[in-house]
């Protein structure tokens, strides 16, 4: 296969690191853009086959530099996203303004494929600033680049995530854990390797001009997720439903932290199930089923939260 040049924005994140491994092993030449090459390059280089990865330092709003990078590549993948805002990074800038202008550049240079990773459930969560910015970014991409492919994954998990790992850390430390909305919110968590396989297949099959909802093989409630994690790390904790007004007060407190555990915007998102809408194709519909089961995959790294670490005795059946 003739090597293709792929440009990735957000390559140093959880999805990006897995994707770089997948693509470079399949003989794609990848350029990953990072804000801090001294902090990220040494690690990213270990993810790729020698000679197949270039790491470039750039401010994503340096339009001339971004134009030059896009012009040299055939495929552009945008993985950039944030879960909470701060002074330098806002939902509007990263989820709307940035995707909008790279889609215009891709159109101007006749890029073969533009793949944008958004989020599942953004159409339902109309009262969330996160969801609104994601949806506005998607709309602008479609207007500017008709052949773009939008991927909407559910919660993405792996040893590198900020989902299962944060929950296991908190469950390990707290004797009581709050259940927001009684823990009834449903998720279809997808393992990061399954998501990168979907992206790879979208590239290799040249899938364009569509929106795909990327989901795992199981539908699990928030309460069920917490109970599974407790089981895997061999802990017993009290899960207590938290009244909404108390949840909002706690979110205001958490928002004071540099990396908040919960924000009011995230609390609003938790009202809505994170499952396929039925309006778009899923990865199963394009013959790229996700196969990795939640318990089995988390069991591979949950030992880090158990008392004896890697020497803990397994007491669970998978």
URTASUL-V917367 format. One record per backbone hydrogen bond with DSSP energy under -0.5 kcal/mol. CO is the residue of the C=O (numbers start at 0). NH is the residue of the N-H. E is the energy in kcal/mol with one decimal. If there is no record, write none. Layout:
co = <CO,CO>
nh = <NH,NH>
e = <E,E>
//
This chain:
co = <3,3,4,4,5,6,7,7,7,8,9,9,12,13,14,15,16,17,18,19,20,21,22,22,23,27,28,29,30,31,32,32,33,35,36,39,39,40,42,43,44,48,51,53,53,55,55,57,58,60,61,62,63,64,65,66,67,68,69,73,73,74,75,76,76,77,88,89,90,90,91,91,92,95,96,97,98,99,100,101,102,103,104,105,106,112,113,113,114,115,115,118,120,120,123,124,127,128,129,130,131,132,133,134,135,136,137,138,139,140,144,146,147,148,148,149,150,150,151,152,154,156,157,162,163,164,165,166,167,168,169,169,174,176,177,178,178,179,180,182,184,185,186,187,189,190,190,191,192,193,194,195,196,197,198,199,200,201,202,209,210,211,211,212,212,213,217,219,220,221,222,223,224,225,226,227,228,229,230,236,237,237,239,241,242,243,244,245,246,247,248,249,250,252,253,256,262,263,264,265,267,268,272,273,280,281,281,282,283,292,293,294,295,296,297,297,300,301,302,305,307,308>
nh = <5,28,73,74,30,76,9,10,32,78,12,15,16,17,18,19,20,21,22,23,24,25,25,27,26,29,5,53,7,55,9,10,57,39,40,42,43,44,45,46,47,51,29,31,55,33,57,59,61,62,65,66,67,68,69,70,71,71,72,111,112,6,114,8,78,116,85,93,94,95,95,96,97,99,100,101,102,103,104,105,106,107,108,110,109,75,115,148,77,117,150,121,123,124,125,127,131,132,133,134,135,136,137,138,139,140,141,142,143,144,147,208,209,115,150,211,117,152,213,119,189,191,160,166,167,168,169,170,171,172,172,173,237,239,179,181,241,182,183,222,221,273,219,215,156,193,194,195,196,197,198,199,200,201,202,203,204,206,205,149,280,151,213,214,282,153,219,186,224,225,226,227,228,229,230,231,232,234,233,238,176,239,178,180,246,247,248,249,250,251,252,253,254,255,256,259,266,267,268,269,270,271,274,187,212,284,285,287,286,296,297,298,299,299,300,301,303,304,305,308,310,311>
e = <-0.5,-2.2,-1.9,-1.8,-2.9,-2.9,-0.5,-0.5,-2.4,-2.9,-1.2,-0.5,-2.5,-1.5,-2.6,-2.7,-1.6,-2.0,-2.9,-2.3,-1.7,-0.7,-0.6,-2.3,-1.4,-0.6,-3.0,-2.6,-2.9,-2.9,-0.9,-0.6,-2.3,-2.0,-2.0,-0.6,-2.5,-2.5,-1.0,-1.8,-0.8,-2.0,-3.0,-2.9,-0.6,-2.8,-0.5,-0.6,-2.6,-1.4,-2.4,-2.5,-2.0,-2.0,-2.6,-2.4,-0.9,-0.6,-1.8,-1.3,-1.4,-2.9,-2.7,-2.7,-0.6,-2.5,-2.5,-2.3,-2.8,-0.5,-1.1,-2.7,-2.5,-2.0,-2.1,-2.1,-1.8,-1.4,-1.8,-2.6,-1.9,-2.3,-2.0,-2.5,-1.2,-2.5,-0.5,-2.7,-2.8,-0.7,-2.8,-0.9,-0.5,-1.5,-1.9,-1.6,-2.5,-2.3,-2.0,-2.5,-2.5,-2.1,-2.3,-2.3,-2.1,-2.2,-2.4,-1.9,-2.1,-3.1,-2.0,-1.3,-0.9,-2.7,-0.5,-2.9,-3.6,-0.6,-2.0,-2.3,-2.6,-2.2,-1.8,-2.2,-2.6,-1.8,-2.4,-3.0,-1.6,-1.0,-0.5,-2.9,-2.1,-2.2,-0.6,-1.0,-2.5,-2.0,-1.8,-2.5,-2.0,-3.9,-3.0,-1.7,-1.7,-0.6,-1.9,-2.5,-1.6,-1.7,-2.2,-2.5,-2.4,-2.4,-1.9,-2.9,-2.7,-2.1,-0.9,-2.5,-0.7,-3.1,-0.6,-0.7,-1.4,-2.2,-0.6,-2.7,-2.5,-2.3,-2.3,-2.5,-2.3,-2.4,-2.1,-2.3,-2.2,-2.5,-0.6,-0.6,-3.1,-0.7,-2.7,-0.5,-2.2,-2.4,-1.6,-2.5,-2.1,-1.9,-1.7,-2.7,-2.0,-1.5,-1.8,-0.6,-2.1,-1.9,-1.7,-1.6,-1.4,-1.8,-0.9,-0.9,-2.8,-0.6,-1.0,-2.8,-1.3,-2.2,-2.6,-2.0,-0.5,-1.0,-1.6,-1.7,-1.4,-2.4,-1.7,-1.4,-2.0,-1.9>
//
